[in-house]
Structures are given as C-alpha cells and as structure tokens.
Amino acid sequence: MMQFDGGVAVVTGAASGIGRALVREAARRGMSIAAADIDASHLATLAGEFGPDRCLTATVDVSNEDRVNQFADEVWARFGRVDLLCNNAGVLHAGGVCETSSERWRQVVEINLFGVLYGVRAFLPPMLRRGMAAHIINTASSAGLTATPLLGPYTVSKYGVVALSETLLFELQAMQAPIGVSVVCPGAVATQVARNASATPGATQVTEWLHSGVAQGMTATRCAEIIFEQAAAGRFWIFTHPEMLAEVDARTQGMHEAPAPIYVPPAGGSGR
Ligand SMILES: NC(=O)c1ccc[n+]([C@@H]2O[C@H](COP(=O)([O-])OP(=O)(O)OC[C@H]3O[C@@H](n4cnc5c(N)ncnc54)[C@H](O)[C@@H]3O)[C@@H](O)[C@H]2O)c1
C-alpha cells in the first residue's frame, strides 16, 4: 500500500479547488509536484507557494493529447519518476440534451473524459516501465453514478471516467502491475466549479442551484485529505459523502423493480 510520503505527484486542474488542495496535501506529505492547468495566472500563484525546486507548473489543456504527452515528457525529464497521477481537471455545463450544441458536448467530454484518458496514456506506460509502486487517482463525481436532468455532457463524461477507471483497474490487476487505481466520486465540495460552469440560456438556474449546493459543501482541503487517506488505504472507490450511496442503491433497486426510473432531486442542494 502506498503512503505518498515522498516521490512525485502529478495533478491536473491544479490551479483551483480540489486540484489545488491535492497539490497542497501532496506537498505536506513531502512529495514534489508537477501541476498542470489551463489557467496560467492561478498556476503562477501556486508555483510561488512552493518554489521551482519543489514544484513544476505547466499550462496544459488536458483535452489536447499532444500537449499532455509533452507535459509527461517534461515531468519525466525533470523528476525521472511519477508516484502519483491525479487526473482531476474538469468542467461543468448545464443544458438539455438537445439544447446543448454538439460542439459543447464534445468539449465537455474531451476535457472531463478524454482528459483523463490522455493523462493515463501519457503517464502509465513509463510508470509501468519503471516497475515501482505507483497510483492513479481519477476524479469522477457522484454524477458518475447517478444521472441528473440538464447535466447531460457532464454526466456522460463522469460515467465514462468511472467506466475507464474500473477497466484500467482490471487490466492492471491482470498484469499484476504494482500500480493502483482509485476513482473519486465527490459530493458537494466548496470550489469554483459551478461559478466556472457554462449553461444554455434555459439552464442558468441549474448552475445557481449547484453553486448554492457546493458553497455549503466540505472544504477542498478536507476533500483532498480524504482522497489521500483512502487511496493510501488501497480503496478504489473514494466517496467524500458516503451517504450518496443511498442514491446508487435506489438506482440498482429500481433496475430490479421499477419499469423506469423517476428523477427525484436530492434534498438541500447538491454538488456534482
Ligand atoms: N466541487 C464539487 O462539488 C465537485 C463535485 C464532484 C466532482 N467534482 C470534480 O472535481 C474536479 C475538480 O473540480 P473543482 O471542484 O476543484 O473545480 P474548479 O473549477 O475549482 O477547478 C477545476 C480546475 O480545472 C481547470 N481546468 C478546466 N479545464 C481545463 C482543461 N481543459 N485543462 C486543464 N485544466 C482545466 C480549471 O482551470 C480549474 O483550475 C472536476 O473534475 C469536477 O468535475 C467537483
């Protein structure tokens, strides 16, 4: 089991929210950091916090496979090892299945799902060649396990991250590789995710609803602590709010019993 008390952590979406908290938790545990984000100015602030010896920062759009591959080369050239890969970058979009443009559908899925895939494809082969214990943490969402109306592209992408992570875990198990996998399904965490969201004209109330939910959520710091604790304990499924499993149980129960599921909004707002 990995303890994450040294070595190198790679974090995408590192300039804000959960990603920034993952960087700080990794640093607190003595790890060096490779931090990637599309937001250069917040990334510069992060670099100032740790200094260049400890922290490599790179402006990376995770939906650009060539750039992700280049970032991986930069990280290996600089540190020669990767012990932890956190594919965390993600964006939220609210809008109906038909009201959201195909272009926006594609962008959200390319960032949230292909971004994780590109991270895995760029970093895993050299991690395997190195042959040392390492771990991959992919950030999905509670939206990776239950669907919400007007969050189609986000939900599709997050179900995809869950499916990709399970597939990857099984492939690594079959190879008896020393690389672990976790998938994080956070509930509400107080970050900028809903403020940074896009919405079609008819769905702006959804991002407001989400913002009020996440604003009351757990701190990103606590979320990052939970992620590290549970990954260190070897857990694949990481839930920040295990009570959300009641929604998953109800979904599964409905598969046995109900002709079709009926959406019931979660009480008291929600993070996705
Ligand atoms: N906050 C919550 O309640 C919550 C709940 C469930 C899942 N999540 C997931 O957690 C992850 C982190 O989100 P957060 O809540 O910290 O939000 P956030 O908006 O505060 O941070 C997301 C970061 O990702 C970066 N990013 C966006 N697009 C990118 C791209 N193309 N390439 C590289 N970086 C990019 C942003 O610049 C930002 O720094 C996301 O995957 C999100 O879906 C968050």
The ligand as a Gaussian input file, in Angstrom:
#p B3LYP/6-31G(d) Opt

LIG

0 1
 N      -16.629000      20.778000      -6.320000
 C      -17.519000      19.802000      -6.353000
 O      -18.536000      19.828000      -5.635000
 C      -17.273000      18.611000      -7.248000
 C      -18.148000      17.518000      -7.124000
 C      -17.941000      16.416000      -7.946000
 C      -16.869000      16.365000      -8.818000
 N      -16.026000      17.446000      -8.912000
 C      -14.911000      17.346000      -9.869000
 O      -13.716000      17.726000      -9.220000
 C      -12.765000      18.167000     -10.201000
 C      -12.151000      19.472000      -9.749000
 O      -13.158000      20.472000      -9.759000
 P      -13.227000      21.646000      -8.686000
 O      -14.481000      21.462000      -7.956000
 O      -11.958000      21.760000      -7.958000
 O      -13.477000      22.889000      -9.700000
 P      -12.633000      24.219000     -10.020000
 O      -13.377000      24.846000     -11.154000
 O      -12.413000      24.992000      -8.770000
 O      -11.234000      23.643000     -10.536000
 C      -11.107000      22.989000     -11.776000
 C       -9.745000      23.317000     -12.364000
 O       -9.619000      22.640000     -13.631000
 C       -9.036000      23.536000     -14.558000
 N       -9.382000      23.177000     -15.930000
 C      -10.566000      23.372000     -16.573000
 N      -10.480000      22.980000     -17.840000
 C       -9.220000      22.509000     -18.021000
 C       -8.517000      21.973000     -19.142000
 N       -9.107000      21.838000     -20.338000
 N       -7.227000      21.606000     -18.969000
 C       -6.618000      21.762000     -17.764000
 N       -7.224000      22.279000     -16.685000
 C       -8.511000      22.643000     -16.812000
 C       -9.595000      24.896000     -14.171000
 O       -8.806000      25.963000     -14.698000
 C       -9.563000      24.820000     -12.659000
 O       -8.331000      25.274000     -12.144000
 C      -13.549000      18.277000     -11.518000
 O      -13.275000      17.130000     -12.311000
 C      -15.006000      18.267000     -11.061000
 O      -15.872000      17.762000     -12.042000
 C      -16.203000      18.556000      -8.144000

